[in-house]
Amino acid sequence: MLKYEWVRSLKVITIKQPFATLIAKGLKQYEFRTWKTKYRGELLIHAGKTIDKKAMERYKNFSFEYPTSCIIAKVDLTNCVLIDETMKNKLRKENETIYYGVLQDENWHGYGFQLENVREMDPIYIKGKLGLWNYEGEINEKS
């Protein structure tokens, strides 16, 4: 059953595949960026048109569909944490396979957007943008 809702404006973040789908499936609780955000609240996950082919190979055993250029989930962005060695160790313990990219690069420094309360949606096809951007329109959460 679908729950349709008209939204005036929701924040959106565009993420490469397969990472957008890993978030939508509840497997990836952090999205990594070199910039931090003060925003907290509902956030739509947009699967960008760009695909990380090496990562797709790494996660092919999940057998998920990986749509592109569409909004696929709604989450709550609850925190923005510095990714230091302590946090990298936490991520290693949590799921080294999912967080492989950020863990394998010793020189990477940035932030993790903590994502909770994941709700998958039927795809809404729309062009993505950089940074956090706004979406106005209808959304349909799967129940």
N, C-alpha and C positions, 0 to 999 in steps of 0.2 A: 504494500500500500504506500502511495506517495503522499507526502505532506507538502502541499504547495503554499508558498508564502511570498508575498510581494515585499521587497525590501527597498527602502529609500536609498540606502547607500551602505555598502559593506566594504571593508578593506580586503584586498586581494594581494597574494604574492604569487609570482610566476616561478615555477620550479621545473628544471629539466626532468625528463623521464630517464630512468625508472623511479627516481626519487619521489616524484609527486604521487605515484601509485603506492609506493611503500608507506608514505604518510597516510594516504586514504585508506589503506588496509590496516592501519594501526601498528605497523611494524617499526616505523621510524618516528620517534618522539621529539627529535631535534632537527631543525633546518639550520644550516650553517651559512653565515654571511661574514664579510669583512667589516661590516658596519653594524652598529647597534641601533636599537629602536626603543623608544619609551612607550610605544603603543602596546596596550593590553586589551584583549577582548576578542570578539568573534573575527575570524579570518577565513576567507575562502582560499582554497588551494587550486591554483591554475596550472595545469600541465602545459608547459610551453611547447613550441614546435621543435625545439632542439632536443636531440636524444644523445645521451652519453653512451656510445656504443660499447666501450669497455665495461662500463657498469652493467649494461643490459646483458652482456655475456656472463658477468659474475652472478646475476640474479635470475638467470633463465630458468632455474629449477623451480621457481615459484609458480610458473605457468599462469601469470596474470595477464590481463589485457592492459596495454599501455597506450591509452588514447593521447592525442596531442592537440594543442590549441583549444583547450576547453577547461572549464572549472569542473572539478570532480569531487570536492569534499569541502565541508565546513569544519573548522576546528576552533579551539580557544587558545589564543596565544597568551600564556600565563606568566612567562618570564623571559628574560634575555640575559644569558650568562656568558661570562668570559670563558673561552676555551683555553684553559691552562693545563699543565701536566696533571693536576688533580682531577680535573674534569675529563681529560682524555683517559685516565685510568678508570674512572667511573663508566665511561662509554665502552671501554674494552670489556669490562665485566658484564655490562648490560647486554651487548650484542656486537662483538667484534666484526661480524660479517656485514651487518647493516651499516655500521659507521666506519667501514674500511677506508674510505677516501680521506676523511679528515684525520684518521689515526696513522695512516701510512706516510703522511707528509709532515716530517718533524719541524719544518720551518713555517708551517701554516699557523697564522694567528688570526683570531676573529671571535665571533660570538655565535652562540647557539640559541635559536628561538625555540623555547619549550612549548610544545604543542600537546594539548589534552582534549578529551571529549570529542573524538573524531566521529563525524557523521558523513558517510558516503552520499553522493548525489548522482542523479542521472546527469550526464555531461551537458554543459552549456557551452556551446562553441562560440568562442570570442577570442580576439587577438590579445595577447598578453602585453605587459609593459614592464619596465624596470622599476625596482624599488617596490614600496607598498603603493597600491593604486586603488581607486574606488570603482565598484560595480553597482549599478542601479538596474534593477529588473527583478524578474521572477526567479526563485530558486525552488528546487524540489528535492528534499531530503528523502532518502530511502528509509523505510521503517522496518 
